[in-house]
Amino acid sequence: MALKITDECINCDVCEPECPNDAISQGIDYYEIDPMKCTECVGHFDMPQCVEVCPVECIPKDPDHKENEDQLWEKYRRLIEQAKV
C-alpha cells in the first residue's frame, strides 16, 4: 500500500530528501506522495523513512492504493529497471 501525506503536514521539508524513490514532492498546500513511486521503502529500508522522520505523524497508509508486500517488491523492481534506462 502506498503512503499519503495528510493536510496535517506542516511543510517542514524533512520527508522529501529521505524518500529513496523520489516519490515525495511539494504540492500546492503541502507535500504529496506519488503512489506510482511509493514502495513504503520496500527494497531500501525496513521502515518507511518519511514516516520515521515526520514530526507530526501525518503519513498514513493510503487506503486508495492497497498493495501487499509482493506488489510493493514488484513496484520496487520496476522502478529500479526504469532508473537503469
HUTAMO-V891034 format. One record per residue. PSI is psi in whole degrees, 0 to 359 (* if undefined). BURIAL is 1 if it has 16 or more other C-alpha atoms within 10 Angstrom, else 0. D_LAST is the distance of its C-alpha to the last C-alpha in Angstrom with 2 decimals. Layout:
# HUTAMO-V891034
PSI/BURIAL/D_LAST  PSI/BURIAL/D_LAST
This chain:
# HUTAMO-V891034
131/1/25.72  163/1/23.96  166/1/26.02  157/1/27.51  128/1/29.34  173/1/32.87  1/0/35.05  355/0/36.66  135/1/33.81  13/0/35.40  46/0/32.31  348/0/32.70  9/0/29.06  336/0/28.75  320/1/26.31  308/1/23.40  346/0/22.48  342/1/22.98  117/1/20.23  346/1/17.34  5/1/15.20  39/0/16.25  348/1/18.13  132/1/21.30  161/1/22.27  126/0/25.65  193/0/27.20  310/0/30.36  332/0/32.81  174/1/30.88  153/1/27.48  156/1/25.45  128/1/22.93  112/0/20.22  342/1/20.96  344/0/17.58  342/1/16.10  122/1/19.27  14/1/19.59  28/1/22.83  10/1/21.10  133/1/20.94  346/0/18.81  310/0/19.60  164/0/23.35  333/0/26.48  147/0/27.34  122/1/25.59  326/1/25.62  321/1/26.41  320/1/29.45  323/0/30.51  348/0/30.75  120/1/32.02  345/0/35.64  6/0/36.77  55/0/35.16  26/1/33.72  83/1/30.57  175/0/31.55  144/0/29.71  110/1/29.01  345/0/31.27  353/0/29.47  67/0/26.27  128/0/27.68  143/1/25.41  177/0/26.52  322/0/24.98  320/0/23.39  323/0/21.67  320/1/20.49  319/1/19.07  318/0/17.25  318/1/15.81  312/1/14.84  318/0/13.05  316/0/11.16  320/1/10.25  317/0/9.19  319/0/6.90  325/0/5.43  333/0/5.50  335/0/3.82  */0/0.00
